[in-house]
Amino acid sequence: MKILVIGGGGMVGAKLIGRLAKDGQLGHAQITSLVRQDIVLPAPPPTAVFPIDTHLGDLSVPGEAEKLIALRPDIIFHLAAIVSGEAEADFEKGYRINLDGTRYLFEAIRKAGNGYRPRLVFTSSIAVFGAPFPEAIPDDYFTTPLTSYGTQKAICELLLTDYTRRGFFDGIGLRFPTICVRPGKPNLAASGFFSNIIREPLAGHEAVLPVSEDVRHWHASPRAATGFLLHAATMTLGELGNRRNVTLPGVSCTVGEQIQALRKVAGDRVVARIRREPNETIIRIVSGWPRNFEARRGRELGFTAETSFEEIIRVHVADELDGKIA
């Protein structure tokens, strides 16, 4: 089995590749090769029993997608995107990377022809939904995004469904919760503070909270994100019918509940490292985000995530901090 990970240098991509390298197989099939693509040189790949090659390139440049599809991968994980805050700040870049790059990929697969029909796993986002919301958003709720990032993801969901309907690939779109706690350094995502206020204090650093503690949101851990992708790559997609995009399970909690979970895991000394500093731009963006989902269909399809934010924090401490708190 040949695998292509587009956006393989990002956090989720690196986690996924690490898991595939460790397992040596996907489902019951042995992995024979893996190509990771990104626009910047990622960290050295993990040791694996199969070759891991790195392709540097910008998917939004015409011709780049064709180079990747010439390898005729069996499974394609499309994770590449610029994040919400950056897509909102730079309108043209957001549409070029998040929409045009995806369309070029889909077209390269379509034009490959000769019976080529790979499994394509696309990371969408709960940002495809926009306020006002019911208490818990059902699986059949309509998509009315209130950000450019959410709009770009919603358009790509429609394209994925149509290209699958036409038989060009076997696609599934995963509406990811906000992935938390993200390791590494803060990024440009408007949602970055959800991770920052946990990760930085646990590491002994101050973190800025730009919104009020009553902000509620939907979360899952990086460990759960890897599980989502692996399941999507191996499940029987016929169960999806024509509804190819799935809202994934997660944990709904307020920022205040996040902080209380942090206090329970690490104590008052760590919580004291959070500094309140309101940011009107982030407050405005976050105000239109979804807060809670039923996600019944995702669970019935076999996707799993944590059941409490305390569990999410403990996953981070175990996976990223070797169980140690500063």
C-alpha positions as CSV (number, residue, x, y, z in Angstrom):
1,M,0.0,0.0,0.0
2,K,1.3,3.4,-1.0
3,I,0.3,6.4,1.2
4,L,0.5,10.2,0.5
5,V,0.2,12.6,3.4
6,I,-0.3,16.2,2.1
7,G,0.6,18.6,4.9
8,G,2.8,16.0,6.4
9,G,5.0,18.5,8.2
10,G,2.2,19.9,10.4
11,M,1.4,18.7,13.9
12,V,-1.4,16.3,13.0
13,G,0.5,15.0,9.9
14,A,3.6,14.3,11.9
15,K,1.5,12.4,14.5
16,L,-0.1,10.4,11.8
17,I,3.2,9.5,10.1
18,G,4.7,8.6,13.4
19,R,1.8,6.2,14.1
20,L,2.0,4.6,10.6
21,A,5.8,4.2,10.9
22,K,5.3,2.5,14.3
23,D,2.5,0.2,13.0
24,G,4.1,-0.6,9.6
25,Q,0.6,-1.2,8.2
26,L,-2.8,0.4,7.7
27,G,-5.6,-1.8,8.6
28,H,-4.6,-5.3,7.3
29,A,-2.4,-4.0,4.5
30,Q,1.4,-3.6,4.8
31,I,2.6,-0.1,3.9
32,T,5.2,-0.3,1.1
33,S,6.0,3.4,0.8
34,L,4.9,6.8,2.2
35,V,5.4,10.3,0.7
36,R,4.9,13.3,2.9
37,Q,4.4,16.7,1.2
38,D,4.7,20.1,2.7
39,I,5.6,23.6,1.7
40,V,8.5,23.8,4.1
41,L,11.0,21.2,5.1
42,P,9.6,19.2,8.0
43,A,11.6,17.5,10.8
44,P,13.4,14.3,9.9
45,P,10.9,11.4,9.4
46,P,10.6,8.6,12.0
47,T,12.3,5.3,11.4
48,A,10.1,2.9,9.6
49,V,10.3,-0.5,7.9
50,F,9.1,1.2,4.6
51,P,10.7,4.2,2.8
52,I,9.5,7.7,3.7
53,D,10.1,10.3,1.1
54,T,9.7,14.0,1.4
55,H,8.3,16.2,-1.4
56,L,8.6,20.0,-0.9
57,G,6.1,22.0,-2.9
58,D,3.1,24.3,-2.8
59,L,-0.1,22.5,-3.7
60,S,-1.7,25.7,-4.9
61,V,0.9,26.0,-7.7
62,P,-0.4,24.5,-10.9
63,G,1.4,21.2,-11.7
64,E,2.4,20.4,-8.1
65,A,-0.6,18.1,-7.5
66,E,0.2,16.1,-10.7
67,K,3.7,15.3,-9.4
68,L,2.2,13.7,-6.3
69,I,-0.6,11.8,-8.1
70,A,1.9,10.4,-10.6
71,L,3.0,8.1,-7.8
72,R,-0.6,6.8,-7.7
73,P,-0.9,6.5,-3.9
74,D,-3.7,4.2,-2.6
75,I,-4.5,6.4,0.3
76,I,-4.3,10.2,0.3
77,F,-4.5,12.1,3.6
78,H,-5.2,15.8,2.6
79,L,-4.3,17.8,5.8
80,A,-2.8,20.9,4.2
81,A,-4.4,24.3,5.0
82,I,-3.6,27.7,6.4
83,V,-5.3,28.1,9.7
84,S,-8.4,30.2,10.6
85,G,-6.8,33.4,11.8
86,E,-4.4,33.6,8.9
87,A,-7.2,32.8,6.4
88,E,-9.2,35.6,7.9
89,A,-6.3,38.1,7.8
90,D,-5.2,37.3,4.2
91,F,-8.2,36.7,2.0
92,E,-6.4,35.9,-1.2
93,K,-3.9,33.5,0.5
94,G,-6.7,31.6,2.3
95,Y,-8.6,30.9,-0.9
96,R,-5.4,30.1,-2.8
97,I,-4.2,27.5,-0.3
98,N,-7.3,26.1,1.2
99,L,-9.6,26.1,-1.9
100,D,-7.4,26.3,-5.1
101,G,-4.9,23.8,-3.8
102,T,-7.6,21.3,-2.9
103,R,-9.3,21.8,-6.3
104,Y,-6.0,21.2,-8.1
105,L,-5.5,18.0,-6.1
106,F,-9.0,16.7,-6.9
107,E,-8.5,17.6,-10.6
108,A,-5.1,15.8,-10.7
109,I,-6.8,12.6,-9.4
110,R,-9.6,12.9,-11.9
111,K,-7.3,13.4,-14.8
112,A,-5.0,10.4,-13.8
113,G,-7.7,8.1,-15.2
114,N,-7.0,4.4,-16.1
115,G,-9.2,3.2,-13.3
116,Y,-7.3,5.1,-10.6
117,R,-9.6,5.7,-7.7
118,P,-7.8,6.2,-4.4
119,R,-9.3,6.6,-0.9
120,L,-9.1,10.4,0.0
121,V,-9.4,11.5,3.6
122,F,-9.9,15.3,3.8
123,T,-9.6,17.3,7.0
124,S,-12.5,19.7,7.2
125,S,-13.6,21.6,10.3
126,I,-16.5,22.5,12.5
127,A,-15.9,26.0,11.2
128,V,-18.3,25.1,8.4
129,F,-21.1,25.9,10.8
130,G,-22.0,29.4,11.9
131,A,-24.2,31.0,14.5
132,P,-27.0,31.1,15.6
133,F,-26.9,27.5,16.9
134,P,-29.2,25.1,18.7
135,E,-28.0,23.8,22.1
136,A,-26.3,20.9,20.4
137,I,-25.8,20.9,16.6
138,P,-27.4,17.8,15.0
139,D,-25.8,15.9,12.2
140,D,-28.2,17.2,9.6
141,Y,-27.6,20.9,10.5
142,F,-27.0,23.2,7.6
143,T,-23.6,24.8,6.9
144,T,-23.5,28.6,7.1
145,P,-19.9,29.5,7.9
146,L,-19.1,33.0,9.3
147,T,-15.4,33.0,8.4
148,S,-13.4,32.7,5.2
149,Y,-11.7,29.6,6.6
150,G,-15.0,27.9,7.3
151,T,-16.3,29.0,3.8
152,Q,-13.3,27.5,2.1
153,K,-13.7,24.2,4.0
154,A,-17.4,24.1,3.2
155,I,-16.8,24.5,-0.5
156,C,-14.2,21.7,-0.4
157,E,-16.7,19.5,1.3
158,L,-19.1,20.0,-1.6
159,L,-16.4,19.3,-4.1
160,L,-15.3,16.1,-2.3
161,T,-18.9,14.9,-2.4
162,D,-19.3,15.6,-6.1
163,Y,-16.0,14.1,-7.2
164,T,-16.8,11.0,-5.1
165,R,-20.3,10.8,-6.7
166,R,-18.7,10.9,-10.1
167,G,-16.4,8.1,-9.2
168,F,-13.1,10.0,-9.4
169,F,-12.0,9.0,-5.9
170,D,-13.5,7.5,-2.7
171,G,-13.7,10.5,-0.4
172,I,-14.5,11.2,3.2
173,G,-14.4,14.6,4.9
174,L,-13.8,14.8,8.6
175,R,-15.1,17.8,10.4
176,F,-12.4,18.0,13.1
177,P,-13.0,19.5,16.5
178,T,-10.5,22.1,17.6
179,I,-7.4,19.9,18.4
180,C,-6.2,20.5,21.9
181,V,-3.8,20.4,23.5
182,R,-1.5,21.1,20.5
183,P,2.2,20.6,21.3
184,G,4.9,22.9,20.1
185,K,4.7,26.7,19.7
186,P,1.6,28.9,19.3
187,N,0.4,29.2,15.7
188,L,-1.8,31.8,13.9
189,A,-5.1,29.9,14.5
190,A,-7.7,32.0,16.2
191,S,-8.4,28.9,18.3
192,G,-4.7,28.7,19.4
193,F,-5.5,30.1,22.9
194,F,-7.5,26.9,23.8
195,S,-4.2,25.0,23.7
196,N,-1.9,27.9,24.9
197,I,-3.7,28.3,28.2
198,I,-3.0,24.6,29.0
199,R,0.3,23.9,27.3
200,E,2.3,26.9,28.4
201,P,1.3,26.8,32.1
202,L,2.1,23.1,32.2
203,A,5.5,23.8,30.7
204,G,6.2,26.6,33.3
205,H,5.4,29.6,31.0
206,E,2.8,32.3,31.1
207,A,-0.2,32.2,28.7
208,V,-2.6,34.8,27.5
209,L,-6.3,34.2,27.6
210,P,-7.9,36.6,25.1
211,V,-11.6,35.7,25.6
212,S,-14.0,35.4,28.6
213,E,-14.2,32.1,30.6
214,D,-17.8,31.5,29.4
215,V,-16.7,30.8,25.8
216,R,-17.7,27.2,25.0
217,H,-16.1,25.1,22.3
218,W,-15.7,21.5,20.9
219,H,-12.3,19.8,21.5
220,A,-10.4,16.5,20.8
221,S,-6.8,15.6,21.5
222,P,-4.0,15.0,18.9
223,R,-4.2,11.4,19.9
224,A,-7.9,11.3,18.9
225,A,-7.1,13.2,15.7
226,T,-4.7,10.4,14.6
227,G,-7.4,7.9,15.4
228,F,-9.9,9.7,13.3
229,L,-7.6,9.6,10.3
230,L,-6.7,6.0,10.7
231,H,-10.3,5.0,11.0
232,A,-11.4,7.0,8.0
233,A,-8.7,5.4,5.9
234,T,-9.8,1.8,6.8
235,M,-13.6,1.9,7.4
236,T,-16.1,0.9,4.8
237,L,-17.2,4.1,3.2
238,G,-20.4,2.6,1.7
239,E,-21.9,3.3,5.1
240,L,-21.7,7.0,4.4
241,G,-24.0,6.9,1.4
242,N,-24.0,10.3,-0.3
243,R,-23.3,12.2,2.9
244,R,-19.6,12.1,2.7
245,N,-18.7,14.6,5.4
246,V,-18.8,13.6,9.1
247,T,-19.0,15.7,12.2
248,L,-16.6,14.0,14.6
249,P,-17.1,13.4,18.4
250,G,-15.4,15.6,20.9
251,V,-15.8,17.3,24.3
252,S,-17.9,20.4,24.7
253,C,-16.7,22.7,27.6
254,T,-16.2,26.3,28.5
255,V,-12.8,28.0,28.9
256,G,-13.6,28.2,32.6
257,E,-14.1,24.4,32.7
258,Q,-10.8,24.0,30.9
259,I,-9.1,26.0,33.6
260,Q,-10.9,23.9,36.3
261,A,-9.7,20.7,34.7
262,L,-6.1,22.2,34.6
263,R,-6.4,23.0,38.3
264,K,-7.5,19.4,39.0
265,V,-4.6,18.0,37.1
266,A,-1.8,20.4,38.0
267,G,-2.9,22.7,40.8
268,D,-3.3,26.4,41.5
269,R,0.4,27.2,40.9
270,V,0.1,26.2,37.3
271,V,-3.3,27.9,36.7
272,A,-1.8,31.2,38.1
273,R,0.3,31.4,34.9
274,I,-2.8,32.3,32.9
275,R,-3.0,36.1,32.2
276,R,-6.3,37.7,31.0
277,E,-5.8,40.0,28.1
278,P,-9.0,40.5,26.0
279,N,-8.5,40.6,22.2
280,E,-11.5,42.0,20.3
281,T,-10.5,40.4,17.0
282,I,-10.4,36.9,18.5
283,I,-13.5,37.6,20.6
284,R,-15.4,38.5,17.4
285,I,-14.2,35.4,15.5
286,V,-14.9,33.0,18.3
287,S,-18.4,34.4,18.9
288,G,-19.6,32.8,15.7
289,W,-18.1,29.4,16.4
290,P,-20.1,26.3,17.2
291,R,-20.1,25.2,20.9
292,N,-21.6,21.7,21.1
293,F,-22.5,18.8,18.8
294,E,-24.6,15.7,19.0
295,A,-22.1,13.9,16.7
296,R,-24.3,10.8,16.9
297,R,-23.5,9.7,13.3
298,G,-19.7,10.0,13.8
299,R,-19.9,7.7,16.9
300,E,-22.2,5.2,15.1
301,L,-19.6,5.1,12.3
302,G,-16.9,4.1,14.9
303,F,-15.1,7.4,15.5
304,T,-14.0,7.9,19.1
305,A,-12.6,10.8,21.2
306,E,-12.1,11.8,24.8
307,T,-15.1,12.2,27.1
308,S,-13.8,15.0,29.4
309,F,-11.4,17.9,29.1
310,E,-9.5,16.5,32.1
311,E,-8.8,13.4,30.0
312,I,-7.6,15.6,27.1
313,I,-5.1,17.3,29.5
314,R,-3.9,14.0,30.8
315,V,-3.3,12.7,27.3
316,H,-1.1,15.8,26.7
317,V,0.9,15.3,29.9
318,A,1.4,11.6,29.0
319,D,2.2,12.0,25.3
320,E,4.2,15.3,25.3
321,L,5.6,15.8,28.8
322,D,6.5,12.3,29.8
323,G,4.1,12.6,32.7
324,K,6.0,15.6,34.1
325,I,4.5,19.1,35.0
326,A,6.8,22.1,35.4
